[in-house]
Amino acid sequence: MVYGDWPETGRLAGVDYGTVRIGIAICDPSRTWAGPLDTYNRKTEPQDRDYFQKLCERENVAGWVLGLPLHCDGQESQKSVEVRDFAQWLFHYTSVPVRFFDERFTSALANRILAPAELSRNKKKKTIDRVAAHLILEGYLEMVRYNAQHGENATPSESWQKPIGDV
């Protein structure tokens, strides 16, 4: 399967995939700033589909940036396969292009960011995924800005950036 063209402008949604919860972040149309948006608790497949379709419409999502969990050596993990399957599902039901971004250590960093807040365990579980999604999206936006400033391809072509069908 080949993705549609990656949009040069428009809002991107960052996604921290989980089998129970999915963290979501969003950026502005000019891709200047990003922030945490929501933590979605997965339900049934039709409810999940409805949620993401409505999210696309409500937030005018032009592209998805999914965190791809890699091992420390850069190799893909079993969770990477799940994320790629979810990306294919997401693209199929929203028709919005998907890119991957290395998410190593984002959950650990999100935990460190939230530590001073002294949140209850339940509140922290609801917050950490959207903060991780924010870190994924912000990291992606920073990489694109850096590449553009240094005359490199704005959308990277690392091995983990390959299209869904090439898993």
DSSP file (Angstrom, degrees, kcal/mol; ACC not computed):
  #  RESIDUE AA STRUCTURE BP1 BP2  ACC     N-H-->O    O-->H-N    N-H-->O    O-->H-N    TCO  KAPPA ALPHA  PHI   PSI    X-CA   Y-CA   Z-CA
    1    1 A M              0   0    0      0, 0.0   164,-0.9     0, 0.0     2,-0.4   0.000 360.0 360.0 360.0 136.9    0.0    0.0    0.0
    2    2 A V        -     0   0    0    162,-0.1     2,-0.0   161,-0.1     0, 0.0  -0.890 360.0-127.7-108.8 135.5    1.3    3.4   -0.9
    3    3 A Y        -     0   0    0     -2,-0.4     3,-0.1     1,-0.1     2,-0.0  -0.336  27.0-107.4 -71.9 159.8    0.5    6.5    1.2
    4    4 A G        -     0   0    0      1,-0.2    -1,-0.1    -2,-0.0    94,-0.1  -0.240  60.0 -63.2 -71.7 175.4   -0.9    9.6   -0.3
    5    5 A D        -     0   0    0      1,-0.1    -1,-0.2    92,-0.1     3,-0.0  -0.367  56.1-112.6 -63.2 139.3    1.3   12.6   -0.7
    6    6 A W        -     0   0    0     -3,-0.1     2,-0.1     1,-0.1    -1,-0.1  -0.612  37.6-116.5 -73.6 127.1    2.5   14.0    2.7
    7    7 A P        -     0   0    0      0, 0.0    -1,-0.1     0, 0.0    55,-0.0  -0.409  12.7-151.7 -71.0 137.6    1.0   17.4    3.2
    8    8 A E  S    S+     0   0    0     -2,-0.1     2,-0.3    -3,-0.0    -2,-0.0   0.760  82.5  21.3 -76.5 -26.0    3.3   20.4    3.3
    9    9 A T  S    S+     0   0    0      2,-0.1    21,-0.2    53,-0.1     2,-0.1  -0.833  85.5  74.2-133.9 172.5    0.8   22.3    5.5
   10   10 A G  S    S-     0   0    0     19,-2.1     2,-0.2    -2,-0.3    51,-0.1  -0.225  81.3 -46.7 106.3 164.4   -2.1   21.5    7.8
   11   11 A R  E     -a   61   0A   0     49,-0.7    51,-3.7    48,-0.1    52,-1.1  -0.443  48.1-157.4 -73.3 134.9   -2.5   20.1   11.2
   12   12 A L  E     -a   63   0A   0     16,-0.3    15,-1.8    50,-0.2     2,-0.5  -0.863   5.3-146.8-107.4 146.7   -0.6   16.9   12.2
   13   13 A A  E     -aB  64  26A   0     50,-2.5    52,-2.9    -2,-0.4     2,-0.3  -0.967   8.8-147.2-114.3 126.3   -1.7   14.6   15.0
   14   14 A G  E     -aB  65  25A   0     11,-1.5    11,-2.1    -2,-0.5     2,-0.4  -0.709  15.4-158.9 -88.7 143.0    0.9   12.8   17.0
   15   15 A V  E     -aB  66  24A   0     50,-2.6    52,-2.6    -2,-0.3     2,-0.7  -0.984  19.2-167.3-131.6 125.8    0.0    9.3   18.3
   16   16 A D  E     - B   0  23A   0      7,-2.5     7,-2.3    -2,-0.4     2,-0.2  -0.918  31.5-146.0-105.2 101.5    1.4    7.2   21.1
   17   17 A Y        +     0   0    0     -2,-0.7     2,-0.3    50,-0.3     5,-0.2  -0.426  27.2 163.8 -76.5 139.2   -0.1    3.8   20.4
   18   18 A G        -     0   0    0     -2,-0.2    24,-0.1    64,-0.1    -2,-0.0  -0.981  44.5-125.4-146.9 155.8   -1.2    1.5   23.1
   19   19 A T  S    S+     0   0    0     -2,-0.3     3,-0.1     1,-0.1    -1,-0.1   0.749 114.1  23.9 -73.5 -22.1   -3.3   -1.6   23.2
   20   20 A V  S    S+     0   0    0      1,-0.4    22,-2.7    21,-0.1     2,-0.3   0.789 132.6  21.6-105.8 -46.6   -5.4   -0.1   26.0
   21   21 A R  E     - C   0  41A   0     20,-0.2     2,-0.5    -4,-0.0    -1,-0.4  -0.935  59.2-156.7-127.9 148.5   -4.9    3.7   25.6
   22   22 A I  E     - C   0  40A   0     18,-2.6    18,-3.1    -2,-0.3     2,-0.3  -0.985  13.4-147.2-125.9 120.5   -3.8    5.9   22.7
   23   23 A G  E     -BC  16  39A   0     -7,-2.3    -7,-2.5    -2,-0.5     2,-0.4  -0.665  16.0-165.4 -86.1 142.1   -2.3    9.3   23.4
   24   24 A I  E     +BC  15  38A   0     14,-2.9    13,-3.0    -2,-0.3    14,-1.9  -0.991  11.1 177.9-133.1 135.8   -3.0   12.0   20.9
   25   25 A A  E     -BC  14  36A   0    -11,-2.1   -11,-1.5    -2,-0.4     2,-0.3  -0.868  11.2-157.1-126.9 163.6   -1.4   15.4   20.4
   26   26 A I  E     -BC  13  35A   0      9,-2.5     9,-2.4    -2,-0.3     2,-0.3  -0.983   2.4-152.6-142.5 150.8   -2.1   18.1   17.7
   27   27 A C  E     - C   0  34A   0    -15,-1.8     7,-0.2    -2,-0.3   111,-0.0  -0.775  30.6 -97.5-117.2 168.6   -0.2   20.9   16.1
   28   28 A D    >   -     0   0    0      5,-1.8     3,-1.9    -2,-0.3   -16,-0.3  -0.354  43.6 -99.6 -77.5 165.4   -1.4   24.2   14.6
   29   29 A P  T 3  S+     0   0    0      0, 0.0   -19,-2.1     0, 0.0    -1,-0.1   0.792 125.1  51.1 -59.7 -28.7   -1.8   24.4   10.8
   30   30 A S  T 3  S-     0   0    0    -21,-0.2   -19,-0.1     3,-0.0    -2,-0.0   0.534 108.1-127.9 -85.3  -4.6    1.5   26.2   10.4
   31   31 A R  S <  S+     0   0    0     -3,-1.9     3,-0.1     2,-0.2   -20,-0.0   0.829  71.1 127.2  62.3  35.4    3.2   23.5   12.4
   32   32 A T  S    S+     0   0    0      1,-0.2     2,-0.3     0, 0.0    -1,-0.1   0.858  71.4  16.1 -86.4 -41.6    4.7   26.0   14.7
   33   33 A W        -     0   0    0      2,-0.0    -5,-1.8   108,-0.0     2,-0.3  -0.919  62.0-165.4-133.3 158.3    3.5   24.6   18.0
   34   34 A A  E     +C   27   0A   0     -2,-0.3    -7,-0.2    -7,-0.2   -21,-0.1  -0.963   8.1 178.8-139.2 156.2    2.1   21.3   19.3
   35   35 A G  E     -C   26   0A   0     -9,-2.4    -9,-2.5    -2,-0.3    96,-0.0  -0.991  38.2 -84.9-154.1 158.6    0.3   20.3   22.4
   36   36 A P  E     +C   25   0A   0      0, 0.0   -11,-0.3     0, 0.0    95,-0.1  -0.363  41.8 174.7 -61.9 143.8   -1.3   17.2   24.1
   37   37 A L  E     -     0   0A   0    -13,-3.0     2,-0.3     1,-0.4   -12,-0.2   0.750  47.7 -22.1-117.7 -54.3   -4.9   16.7   23.0
   38   38 A D  E     -C   24   0A   0    -14,-1.9   -14,-2.9    92,-0.1     2,-0.5  -0.988  37.0-133.9-158.8 158.2   -6.5   13.6   24.4
   39   39 A T  E     -C   23   0A   0     -2,-0.3     2,-0.6   -16,-0.2   -16,-0.2  -0.983  29.5-156.4-118.7 116.0   -6.0   10.1   25.8
   40   40 A Y  E     -C   22   0A   0    -18,-3.1   -18,-2.6    -2,-0.5     2,-0.7  -0.822   6.6-145.6 -98.0 124.8   -8.4    7.7   24.1
   41   41 A N  E     -C   21   0A   0     -2,-0.6   -20,-0.2   -20,-0.2   -21,-0.1  -0.801  29.8-119.3 -87.5 118.3   -9.4    4.5   25.9
   42   42 A R        +     0   0    0    -22,-2.7     3,-0.1    -2,-0.7     2,-0.1  -0.207  42.1 163.3 -61.6 146.3   -9.8    1.8   23.3
   43   43 A K        -     0   0    0      1,-0.4     2,-0.2     2,-0.0    -1,-0.1  -0.003  50.7 -22.4-129.1-126.9  -13.2    0.2   23.0
   44   44 A T     >  -     0   0    0      1,-0.1     4,-2.8    -2,-0.1    -1,-0.4  -0.521  66.1-106.6 -88.0 163.3  -14.6   -1.9   20.2
   45   45 A E  H  > S+     0   0    0      1,-0.2     4,-2.6     2,-0.2     5,-0.2   0.912 120.4  48.9 -58.5 -45.0  -13.3   -1.7   16.6
   46   46 A P  H  > S+     0   0    0      0, 0.0     4,-2.4     0, 0.0    -1,-0.2   0.895 113.0  47.8 -63.4 -37.2  -16.4    0.3   15.4
   47   47 A Q  H  > S+     0   0    0      2,-0.2     4,-2.4     1,-0.2    -2,-0.2   0.900 112.1  49.4 -68.9 -39.4  -16.1    2.7   18.3
   48   48 A D  H  X S+     0   0    0     -4,-2.8     4,-2.4     2,-0.2     5,-0.2   0.935 111.8  49.0 -62.6 -45.6  -12.4    3.2   17.7
   49   49 A R  H  X S+     0   0    0     -4,-2.6     4,-2.3    -5,-0.2     5,-0.2   0.926 111.7  49.0 -58.8 -47.0  -13.0    3.8   14.0
   50   50 A D  H  X S+     0   0    0     -4,-2.4     4,-2.4     1,-0.2     5,-0.2   0.899 109.8  52.3 -61.0 -42.2  -15.8    6.3   14.8
   51   51 A Y  H  X S+     0   0    0     -4,-2.4     4,-2.5     1,-0.2    -2,-0.2   0.948 112.8  42.9 -60.2 -50.2  -13.5    8.1   17.3
   52   52 A F  H  X S+     0   0    0     -4,-2.4     4,-2.0     2,-0.2    -1,-0.2   0.846 113.2  51.8 -71.0 -32.9  -10.6    8.6   14.8
   53   53 A Q  H  X S+     0   0    0     -4,-2.3     4,-1.8    -5,-0.2    -1,-0.2   0.930 113.5  44.6 -65.8 -44.4  -12.9    9.5   11.9
   54   54 A K  H  X S+     0   0    0     -4,-2.4     4,-3.2    -5,-0.2     5,-0.2   0.878 110.1  55.6 -66.9 -37.1  -14.6   12.2   14.0
   55   55 A L  H  X S+     0   0    0     -4,-2.5     4,-2.6    -5,-0.2     6,-0.2   0.914 106.5  51.5 -60.4 -43.1  -11.2   13.4   15.4
   56   56 A C  H  X>S+     0   0    0     -4,-2.0     5,-1.4     2,-0.2     4,-0.8   0.921 114.9  42.1 -58.7 -45.5  -10.0   13.9   11.8
   57   57 A E  H  <5S+     0   0    0     -4,-1.8     3,-0.4     3,-0.2    -2,-0.2   0.946 116.7  46.3 -68.0 -48.8  -13.0   16.0   11.0
   58   58 A R  H  <5S+     0   0    0     -4,-3.2    -2,-0.2     1,-0.2    -1,-0.2   0.883 124.2  31.8 -62.8 -41.4  -13.1   18.0   14.2
   59   59 A E  H  <5S-     0   0    0     -4,-2.6    -1,-0.2    -5,-0.2    -2,-0.2   0.394 101.8-125.1-100.9   2.4   -9.4   18.8   14.2
   60   60 A N  T  <5 -     0   0    0     -4,-0.8   -49,-0.7    -3,-0.4     2,-0.3   0.940  34.6-161.6  52.3  52.2   -8.8   18.9   10.4
   61   61 A V  E   < +a   11   0A   0     -5,-1.4   -49,-0.2    -6,-0.2    -1,-0.2  -0.506  20.9 178.4 -70.8 124.1   -6.0   16.4   10.6
   62   62 A A  E     +     0   0A   0    -51,-3.7     2,-0.3    -2,-0.3   -50,-0.2   0.637  67.6   4.5 -98.3 -19.6   -3.9   16.5    7.5
   63   63 A G  E     -a   12   0A   0    -52,-1.1   -50,-2.5    33,-0.1     2,-0.4  -0.977  62.8-131.1-164.1 150.3   -1.4   13.8    8.6
   64   64 A W  E     -ad  13  98A   0     33,-2.8    35,-2.5    -2,-0.3     2,-0.6  -0.881  10.8-162.6-105.6 137.0   -0.7   11.3   11.4
   65   65 A V  E     -ad  14  99A   0    -52,-2.9   -50,-2.6    -2,-0.4     2,-0.4  -0.945  15.7-165.7-117.9 107.1    2.7   10.9   13.1
   66   66 A L  E     -ad  15 100A   0     33,-2.9    35,-2.3    -2,-0.6     2,-0.4  -0.783  21.2-122.9 -98.1 132.5    2.8    7.6   14.9
   67   67 A G  E     - d   0 101A   0    -52,-2.6   -50,-0.3    -2,-0.4    35,-0.2  -0.574  24.4-152.3 -69.1 128.2    5.5    6.8   17.4
   68   68 A L  E     - d   0 102A   0     33,-2.8    35,-1.8    -2,-0.4     2,-0.5  -0.913  10.4-136.8-107.4 114.2    7.3    3.7   16.3
   69   69 A P        +     0   0    0      0, 0.0     8,-1.0     0, 0.0     2,-0.3  -0.567  30.0 177.3 -74.9 120.0    8.8    1.8   19.2
   70   70 A L  B     -E   76   0B   0     -2,-0.5     6,-0.2     6,-0.2     5,-0.1  -0.863  31.5-108.6-118.5 153.8   12.3    0.6   18.4
   71   71 A H    >   -     0   0    0      4,-3.3     3,-2.5    -2,-0.3    33,-0.1  -0.327  43.9 -97.7 -70.3 164.7   14.9   -1.3   20.5
   72   72 A C  T 3  S+     0   0    0      1,-0.3    -1,-0.1     2,-0.1    -2,-0.0   0.789 126.4  56.2 -56.4 -29.2   17.9    0.7   21.7
   73   73 A D  T 3  S-     0   0    0      2,-0.1    -1,-0.3     1,-0.0     3,-0.1   0.413 122.6-106.0 -84.8   3.3   19.9   -0.7   18.8
   74   74 A G  S <  S+     0   0    0     -3,-2.5    -2,-0.1     1,-0.3     2,-0.1   0.372  76.6 134.9  90.8  -4.3   17.3    0.7   16.3
   75   75 A Q        -     0   0    0      1,-0.1    -4,-3.3    -5,-0.1    -1,-0.3  -0.441  60.2-104.2 -76.3 152.0   15.8   -2.7   15.5
   76   76 A E  B     -E   70   0B   0     -6,-0.2     2,-0.2    -2,-0.1    -6,-0.2  -0.411  33.8-148.2 -75.8 153.8   12.0   -3.0   15.3
   77   77 A S     >  -     0   0    0     -8,-1.0     4,-1.3    -2,-0.1     3,-0.2  -0.564  32.9 -97.6-111.5 175.6   10.2   -4.7   18.2
   78   78 A Q  H  > S+     0   0    0      1,-0.2     4,-1.6     2,-0.2     3,-0.2   0.881 127.4  56.6 -60.2 -37.0    7.0   -6.8   18.3
   79   79 A K  H  > S+     0   0    0      1,-0.2     4,-2.4     2,-0.2    -1,-0.2   0.830  98.6  61.3 -64.5 -31.0    5.2   -3.5   19.4
   80   80 A S  H  > S+     0   0    0    -11,-0.3     4,-2.6    -3,-0.2    -1,-0.2   0.905 102.1  51.5 -59.9 -41.4    6.5   -2.0   16.1
   81   81 A V  H  X S+     0   0    0     -4,-1.3     4,-2.3    -3,-0.2    -1,-0.2   0.910 109.5  49.9 -62.2 -42.3    4.6   -4.6   14.2
   82   82 A E  H  X S+     0   0    0     -4,-1.6     4,-2.5     2,-0.2    -2,-0.2   0.903 110.6  49.8 -62.8 -41.2    1.4   -3.6   16.2
   83   83 A V  H  X S+     0   0    0     -4,-2.4     4,-2.7     2,-0.2    -2,-0.2   0.906 110.2  49.9 -65.1 -41.4    2.0    0.1   15.4
   84   84 A R  H  X S+     0   0    0     -4,-2.6     4,-2.1     2,-0.2    -1,-0.2   0.891 110.9  49.8 -64.3 -38.7    2.4   -0.6   11.7
   85   85 A D  H  X S+     0   0    0     -4,-2.3     4,-2.2     2,-0.2    -2,-0.2   0.914 112.1  48.1 -63.9 -42.2   -0.8   -2.7   11.8
   86   86 A F  H  X S+     0   0    0     -4,-2.5     4,-3.2     2,-0.2    -2,-0.2   0.899 109.1  54.0 -64.5 -40.2   -2.6    0.2   13.5
   87   87 A A  H  X S+     0   0    0     -4,-2.7     4,-2.7     2,-0.2     5,-0.2   0.911 108.8  48.3 -60.5 -42.7   -1.1    2.7   11.0
   88   88 A Q  H  X S+     0   0    0     -4,-2.1     4,-2.4     2,-0.2    -1,-0.2   0.921 113.5  47.5 -63.3 -43.5   -2.6    0.6    8.2
   89   89 A W  H  X S+     0   0    0     -4,-2.2     4,-2.2     2,-0.2    -2,-0.2   0.929 112.9  49.0 -61.1 -46.7   -5.9    0.5    9.9
   90   90 A L  H  X S+     0   0    0     -4,-3.2     4,-1.8     1,-0.2     6,-0.4   0.909 112.7  46.7 -62.6 -44.4   -5.8    4.3   10.6
   91   91 A F  H  X S+     0   0    0     -4,-2.7     4,-2.3     1,-0.2    -1,-0.2   0.903 111.1  53.3 -64.0 -41.5   -5.0    5.1    7.0
   92   92 A H  H  < S+     0   0    0     -4,-2.4    -2,-0.2    -5,-0.2    -1,-0.2   0.908 116.8  36.4 -60.8 -43.3   -7.7    2.8    5.7
   93   93 A Y  H  < S+     0   0    0     -4,-2.2    -1,-0.2    -5,-0.1    -2,-0.2   0.658 129.5  29.6 -90.2 -15.8  -10.4    4.4    7.8
   94   94 A T  H  < S-     0   0    0     -4,-1.8    -3,-0.2    -5,-0.2    -2,-0.2   0.610  84.9-140.8-115.1 -16.2   -9.4    8.0    7.7
   95   95 A S     <  +     0   0    0     -4,-2.3    -4,-0.1    -5,-0.3    -3,-0.1   0.751  58.8 134.1  57.9  25.5   -7.6    8.3    4.3
   96   96 A V        -     0   0    0     -6,-0.4    -1,-0.2    -5,-0.1    -2,-0.2  -0.911  62.3-108.6-106.3 129.8   -5.1   10.6    6.1
   97   97 A P        -     0   0    0      0, 0.0   -33,-2.8     0, 0.0     2,-0.4  -0.150  31.9-148.1 -60.7 152.7   -1.4    9.9    5.4
   98   98 A V  E     -d   64   0A   0    -35,-0.2     2,-0.3   -94,-0.1   -33,-0.2  -0.958  15.3-178.2-125.6 138.1    0.7    8.4    8.1
   99   99 A R  E     -d   65   0A   0    -35,-2.5   -33,-2.9    -2,-0.4     2,-0.3  -0.924  20.3-131.2-127.4 158.2    4.4    8.8    9.0
  100  100 A F  E     -d   66   0A   0     -2,-0.3     2,-0.4   -35,-0.2   -33,-0.2  -0.799  15.6-168.3-108.7 151.7    6.4    7.1   11.7
  101  101 A F  E     -d   67   0A   0    -35,-2.3   -33,-2.8    -2,-0.3     2,-0.2  -0.992  35.2-103.9-140.0 133.4    8.8    8.7   14.2
  102  102 A D  E     -d   68   0A   0     -2,-0.4   -35,-0.1   -35,-0.2    37,-0.0  -0.344  34.7-173.8 -55.8 117.8   11.2    7.0   16.5
  103  103 A E    >   +     0   0    0    -35,-1.8     3,-2.3    -2,-0.2     4,-0.4   0.242  23.6 150.3-103.4  13.6    9.6    7.1   19.9
  104  104 A R  T 3  S+     0   0    0    -36,-0.3   -33,-0.1     1,-0.3   -36,-0.0  -0.209  75.2   0.2 -51.3 130.8   12.4    5.6   22.0
  105  105 A F  T 3> S+     0   0    0      1,-0.1     4,-2.3     3,-0.0    -1,-0.3   0.445  92.2 120.0  72.8   5.2   12.4    7.0   25.5
  106  106 A T  H <> S+     0   0    0     -3,-2.3     4,-2.7     2,-0.2     5,-0.2   0.901  76.7  48.5 -68.0 -38.1    9.3    9.2   25.1
  107  107 A S  H  > S+     0   0    0     -4,-0.4     4,-2.2     2,-0.2    -1,-0.2   0.902 111.9  49.6 -67.2 -38.9    7.3    7.4   27.8
  108  108 A A  H  > S+     0   0    0      2,-0.2     4,-2.0     1,-0.2    -2,-0.2   0.919 113.2  46.7 -64.2 -42.6   10.3    7.7   30.2
  109  109 A L  H  X S+     0   0    0     -4,-2.3     4,-2.5     2,-0.2    -2,-0.2   0.903 110.1  53.1 -65.7 -40.9   10.6   11.4   29.4
  110  110 A A  H  X S+     0   0    0     -4,-2.7     4,-2.2     1,-0.2    -1,-0.2   0.900 107.9  52.0 -60.8 -40.2    6.9   11.9   29.9
  111  111 A N  H  X S+     0   0    0     -4,-2.2     4,-1.2     1,-0.2    -1,-0.2   0.914 110.5  47.8 -60.9 -43.0    7.1   10.2   33.3
  112  112 A R  H  < S+     0   0    0     -4,-2.0    -2,-0.2     1,-0.2    -1,-0.2   0.888 111.0  51.1 -66.3 -38.4    9.9   12.6   34.3
  113  113 A I  H  < S+     0   0    0     -4,-2.5    -1,-0.2     1,-0.2     4,-0.2   0.901 114.8  42.8 -64.3 -40.4    8.0   15.6   33.0
  114  114 A L  H >< S+     0   0    0     -4,-2.2     3,-1.3     1,-0.2     4,-0.5   0.637  90.5  89.2 -82.6 -14.1    4.9   14.6   35.1
  115  115 A A  G >< S+     0   0    0     -4,-1.2     3,-1.4     1,-0.3    -1,-0.2   0.889  85.4  50.6 -54.1 -47.0    6.8   13.6   38.2
  116  116 A P  G 3  S+     0   0    0      0, 0.0    -1,-0.3     0, 0.0    -2,-0.1   0.724  96.9  71.3 -66.2 -17.8    6.7   17.1   39.8
  117  117 A A  G <  S-     0   0    0     -3,-1.3    -2,-0.2    -4,-0.2    -3,-0.1   0.684  90.1-146.0 -72.8 -16.7    3.0   17.3   39.3
  118  118 A E    <   +     0   0    0     -3,-1.4     2,-0.1    -4,-0.5    -3,-0.1   0.914  30.3 178.8  51.0  49.9    2.3   14.7   42.0
  119  119 A L        -     0   0    0     -5,-0.5    -1,-0.1     1,-0.1    -2,-0.0  -0.460  33.6-101.5 -78.5 152.8   -0.7   13.3   40.1
  120  120 A S     >  -     0   0    0     -2,-0.1     4,-2.8     1,-0.1     5,-0.2  -0.312  37.7-106.5 -64.8 160.3   -2.7   10.4   41.5
  121  121 A R  H  > S+     0   0    0      1,-0.2     4,-2.1     2,-0.2     5,-0.1   0.901 121.7  47.8 -57.7 -42.5   -1.9    7.1   39.8
  122  122 A N  H  > S+     0   0    0      2,-0.2     4,-1.5     1,-0.2    -1,-0.2   0.916 113.2  46.8 -65.9 -44.2   -5.2    7.1   37.9
  123  123 A K  H  > S+     0   0    0      1,-0.2     4,-1.1     2,-0.2    -2,-0.2   0.875 111.2  52.6 -66.0 -37.9   -4.7   10.7   36.7
  124  124 A K  H  X S+     0   0    0     -4,-2.8     4,-3.0     1,-0.2     3,-0.4   0.905 106.3  53.0 -65.4 -41.3   -1.1   10.0   35.7
  125  125 A K  H  X S+     0   0    0     -4,-2.1     4,-0.6     1,-0.2    -1,-0.2   0.863 110.6  48.3 -60.6 -35.9   -2.3    7.0   33.6
  126  126 A K  H  < S+     0   0    0     -4,-1.5     4,-0.3     1,-0.1    -1,-0.2   0.728 119.5  38.4 -76.0 -21.8   -4.8    9.3   31.8
  127  127 A T  H  X S+     0   0    0     -4,-1.1     4,-1.8    -3,-0.4     3,-0.4   0.814  99.3  69.8 -98.6 -36.5   -2.2   12.0   31.2
  128  128 A I  H  X S+     0   0    0     -4,-3.0     4,-2.5     1,-0.2     5,-0.2   0.833  95.5  54.3 -60.3 -37.3    1.1   10.2   30.3
  129  129 A D  H  X S+     0   0    0     -4,-0.6     4,-2.2     1,-0.2  -106,-0.2   0.894 109.9  45.8 -67.3 -39.5    0.0    8.9   26.9
  130  130 A R  H  > S+     0   0    0     -3,-0.4     4,-1.9    -4,-0.3    -1,-0.2   0.834 112.4  51.7 -73.8 -29.3   -1.0   12.3   25.6
  131  131 A V  H  X S+     0   0    0     -4,-1.8     4,-2.2     2,-0.2    -2,-0.2   0.910 110.2  49.1 -68.6 -41.5    2.2   13.8   26.9
  132  132 A A  H  X S+     0   0    0     -4,-2.5     4,-2.2     2,-0.2    -2,-0.2   0.907 110.0  51.6 -61.8 -41.2    4.2   11.0   25.1
  133  133 A A  H  X S+     0   0    0     -4,-2.2     4,-2.6     1,-0.2  -108,-0.2   0.888 108.2  52.4 -61.2 -39.3    2.2   11.8   21.9
  134  134 A H  H  X S+     0   0    0     -4,-1.9     4,-3.0     1,-0.2     5,-0.2   0.915 108.8  49.4 -62.1 -43.5    3.1   15.5   22.3
  135  135 A L  H  X S+     0   0    0     -4,-2.2     4,-2.3     2,-0.2    -2,-0.2   0.881 111.2  50.0 -64.3 -38.5    6.8   14.5   22.6
  136  136 A I  H  X S+     0   0    0     -4,-2.2     4,-2.2     2,-0.2    -2,-0.2   0.949 115.0  42.6 -62.8 -50.0    6.5   12.3   19.5
  137  137 A L  H  X S+     0   0    0     -4,-2.6     4,-2.7     2,-0.2    -2,-0.2   0.920 115.0  49.0 -66.5 -43.7    4.9   15.1   17.5
  138  138 A E  H  X S+     0   0    0     -4,-3.0     4,-2.5     1,-0.2    -1,-0.2   0.899 111.1  51.2 -63.3 -40.4    7.2   17.8   18.8
  139  139 A G  H  X S+     0   0    0     -4,-2.3     4,-2.2    -5,-0.2    -1,-0.2   0.909 110.8  48.6 -61.9 -42.2   10.2   15.7   18.0
  140  140 A Y  H  X S+     0   0    0     -4,-2.2     4,-2.4     2,-0.2    -2,-0.2   0.940 111.8  48.4 -62.7 -47.9    9.0   15.1   14.5
  141  141 A L  H  X S+     0   0    0     -4,-2.7     4,-2.3     1,-0.2    -2,-0.2   0.896 111.6  50.2 -61.2 -40.7    8.3   18.8   13.9
  142  142 A E  H  X S+     0   0    0     -4,-2.5     4,-2.7     2,-0.2    -1,-0.2   0.902 109.8  50.8 -63.8 -41.4   11.8   19.7   15.2
  143  143 A M  H  X S+     0   0    0     -4,-2.2     4,-2.8     2,-0.2    -2,-0.2   0.916 110.6  48.7 -62.8 -43.6   13.4   17.1   12.9
  144  144 A V  H  X S+     0   0    0     -4,-2.4     4,-2.4     2,-0.2    -2,-0.2   0.916 112.6  48.2 -63.5 -42.7   11.5   18.5    9.9
  145  145 A R  H  X S+     0   0    0     -4,-2.3     4,-2.3     2,-0.2    -2,-0.2   0.929 112.9  48.4 -62.2 -45.2   12.6   22.1   10.8
  146  146 A Y  H  X S+     0   0    0     -4,-2.7     4,-1.5     1,-0.2    -2,-0.2   0.936 112.1  48.2 -61.0 -48.0   16.2   21.0   11.3
  147  147 A N  H  <>S+     0   0    0     -4,-2.8     5,-3.1     1,-0.2    -1,-0.2   0.901 111.3  50.6 -60.6 -41.3   16.3   19.2    8.0
  148  148 A A  H ><5S+     0   0    0     -4,-2.4     3,-1.2     1,-0.2    -1,-0.2   0.892 109.4  50.8 -64.6 -39.4   14.7   22.2    6.2
  149  149 A Q  H 3<5S+     0   0    0     -4,-2.3    -1,-0.2     1,-0.2    -2,-0.2   0.771 113.0  46.4 -68.6 -25.6   17.3   24.5    7.7
  150  150 A H  T 3<5S-     0   0    0     -4,-1.5    -1,-0.2    -3,-0.2    -2,-0.2   0.176 117.2-109.2-105.2  16.7   20.2   22.2    6.6
  151  151 A G  T < 5S+     0   0    0     -3,-1.2    -3,-0.2     1,-0.2     2,-0.2   0.712  74.6 133.1  68.3  21.6   18.9   21.7    3.1
  152  152 A E  S   <S-     0   0    0     -5,-3.1    -1,-0.2    -6,-0.2     2,-0.1  -0.573  71.0 -73.7 -99.7 167.0   17.9   18.1    3.6
  153  153 A N        -     0   0    0     -2,-0.2    -1,-0.1     1,-0.2     4,-0.1  -0.389  39.4-142.8 -57.7 125.7   14.7   16.3    2.7
  154  154 A A  S    S+     0   0    0      1,-0.2    -7,-0.2    -2,-0.1    -1,-0.2   0.842  91.9  54.9 -64.7 -33.7   12.0   17.6    5.2
  155  155 A T  S    S-     0   0    0     -8,-0.1    -1,-0.2  -149,-0.0    -2,-0.1  -0.901  95.3-131.1-102.0 113.5   10.4   14.1    5.4
  156  156 A P        -     0   0    0      0, 0.0    -2,-0.1     0, 0.0   -12,-0.0  -0.110  10.1-151.8 -64.7 159.1   13.1   11.6    6.4
  157  157 A S        +     0   0    0     -4,-0.1     5,-0.1     5,-0.0    -2,-0.0  -0.123  38.9 149.6-122.2  36.3   13.7    8.4    4.6
  158  158 A E    >   -     0   0    0      1,-0.1     3,-2.1     2,-0.1     4,-0.2  -0.202  63.9-102.1 -62.5 162.4   15.1    6.3    7.4
  159  159 A S  G >  S+     0   0    0      1,-0.3     3,-1.3     2,-0.2    -1,-0.1   0.836 123.9  55.0 -59.7 -33.1   14.4    2.6    7.3
  160  160 A W  G 3  S+     0   0    0      1,-0.2    -1,-0.3   -92,-0.0    -2,-0.1   0.498  97.3  66.8 -80.6  -0.6   11.7    2.9    9.9
  161  161 A Q  G <  S+     0   0    0     -3,-2.1    -1,-0.2   -62,-0.1    -2,-0.2   0.411  73.6 127.2 -93.0   0.3   10.0    5.5    7.7
  162  162 A K  S <  S-     0   0    0     -3,-1.3    -4,-0.0    -4,-0.2     5,-0.0  -0.178  71.0 -90.1 -60.6 152.3    9.2    3.0    5.0
  163  163 A P    >   -     0   0    0      0, 0.0     3,-1.9     0, 0.0    -1,-0.1  -0.138  40.4-103.1 -59.8 159.0    5.5    2.7    3.9
  164  164 A I  G >  S+     0   0    0      1,-0.3     3,-1.4     2,-0.1  -162,-0.1   0.871 117.4  59.1 -51.4 -46.3    3.2    0.4    5.7
  165  165 A G  G 3  S+     0   0    0   -164,-0.9    -1,-0.3     1,-0.3  -163,-0.1   0.583  95.1  65.9 -65.8  -9.9    3.2   -2.3    3.0
  166  166 A D  G <         0   0    0     -3,-1.9    -1,-0.3     1,-0.2    -2,-0.1   0.196 360.0 360.0 -97.8  16.0    7.0   -2.7    3.3
  167  167 A V    <         0   0    0     -3,-1.4    -1,-0.2   -83,-0.0    -2,-0.1   0.525 360.0 360.0 -58.2 360.0    7.0   -4.1    6.8
